[in-house]
Amino acid sequence: MKVAITSTGNTLESFIDQRFGRCAYFVVYDTESKSIEFIPNPNKDAEEGAGPASVQLVASRNVGKIVSGEFGIKIKPLLDSLKIQMIVLKDHEKKMNDIIEMLNH
């Protein structure tokens, strides 16, 4: 399964980004092949609609779960309709490699 994680940067040492729609990067991790893809978020500076546009971006990568610090109120119904699970992780200190390790267990 592919999992999108919101990230402050494009390395495994980057921290989780608390903002879903306006995160700096999405890290798409495939739990089966163990592949990792860093996708710059083109919506981070959008005036409006960053959340729904970001949902479209990660949904186009066929993710089944999204890990982020928080999601806007418009996001849950969108993700529900796409059958994508939201995982809220409030720990600001988690790095990408920590989260990927948690997903592997």
C-alpha positions in Angstrom: 0.0 0.0 0.0 1.2 3.5 -0.7 1.2 6.0 2.1 1.6 9.8 1.7 3.3 11.7 4.5 3.4 15.5 4.8 7.0 16.6 5.1 8.9 19.9 5.8 11.7 18.8 3.3 12.9 16.3 0.8 15.0 14.1 2.9 14.4 11.2 5.4 15.7 13.5 8.1 12.9 16.1 7.4 10.2 16.5 10.0 6.4 15.8 9.6 4.7 18.9 8.3 1.7 19.7 10.4 -0.2 21.2 7.5 -1.7 18.9 4.9 -2.7 21.2 2.1 0.2 23.6 2.5 3.0 21.1 3.4 6.3 21.6 1.6 6.5 18.0 0.3 4.6 14.8 0.2 6.6 11.7 0.8 4.9 8.7 -0.9 6.1 5.5 0.6 5.2 2.1 -0.8 5.0 -0.5 2.1 5.4 -3.4 -0.4 8.3 -2.3 -2.6 9.8 0.0 0.0 10.2 2.7 -2.6 10.1 6.4 -1.5 9.2 9.3 -3.7 9.5 13.0 -2.7 6.9 15.2 -4.4 7.2 19.0 -4.0 3.7 20.4 -3.1 2.7 22.9 -5.9 -0.3 23.9 -3.7 1.6 25.2 -0.7 1.3 28.9 -1.7 -2.1 28.7 -3.3 -4.5 31.5 -2.2 -7.3 29.0 -1.7 -8.2 25.4 -2.4 -4.8 24.0 -1.3 -6.3 21.1 0.6 -8.6 19.7 -2.2 -5.9 20.3 -4.8 -3.4 18.3 -2.6 -6.0 15.5 -2.2 -6.1 15.2 -6.0 -2.3 15.2 -6.1 -1.8 12.3 -3.6 -4.9 10.5 -4.9 -3.3 10.4 -8.4 -0.4 8.4 -6.8 -2.9 5.8 -5.6 -2.3 6.2 -1.9 -4.4 4.4 0.7 -3.4 6.4 3.7 -2.2 10.0 4.4 -0.2 10.8 7.5 -0.2 14.5 8.6 -0.4 16.7 11.6 -3.8 18.1 10.8 -6.3 18.2 8.0 -8.7 21.0 7.1 -12.5 20.5 7.5 -13.1 20.1 3.7 -10.6 17.2 3.5 -12.3 14.4 5.5 -15.4 14.1 3.2 -13.1 14.1 0.1 -10.8 11.4 1.5 -13.8 9.4 2.7 -15.3 9.4 -0.9 -11.9 8.3 -2.2 -11.5 5.6 0.5 -8.2 7.1 1.7 -7.6 6.8 5.4 -6.4 9.9 7.4 -3.8 9.4 10.1 -3.3 12.4 12.4 0.1 12.5 14.0 0.5 15.4 16.4 4.2 14.7 17.2 6.1 17.6 15.6 9.4 15.8 16.4 8.8 12.8 14.1 11.1 12.5 11.1 10.3 10.8 7.8 12.5 7.8 8.7 10.7 7.4 12.1 7.3 7.4 10.4 8.3 4.9 7.7 9.7 2.6 10.4 6.3 2.8 12.2 4.5 2.0 9.0 6.7 -1.1 8.5 5.6 -2.6 11.9 
